[in-house]
Amino acid sequence: LRNNTSLEYLNLENNGGITNNGLKLLLKLVNDVSSINSTLQSNHTLQTSGLSALNKDSAPNEIEKQIRHALVINQENADDSAAAGREKVISTQLNSLTRKELCRQQGIDECN
């Protein structure tokens, strides 16, 4: 999915739930903050995931919020993946607090 240029919707409904590790991997897929280059090479095509249907009875956790944020950026820049990449760099890589939190969420010990 990292190099996906056509899949816009990934249906995660009815999968019996997704683990926190699964959410971390999905977040890293749509906004890898291990480096600026990794963010630029993240998936900018995927626009929806069906995550909201998974946890209907509970509020989204921080990882889910970050996934949704990345997907919104993809939606808003559906015709220009380079613009989506730039927006993700600006919103996550250039904000040290956000970047630090995303590194923690993605299990990245040290962001370059």
Summary of the structure (lengths in Angstrom):
residues: 112
radius of gyration: 13.2
end to end distance: 23.2
largest distance: 37.4
contacts: 313
relative contact order: 0.20
helix: 53%
strand: 2%
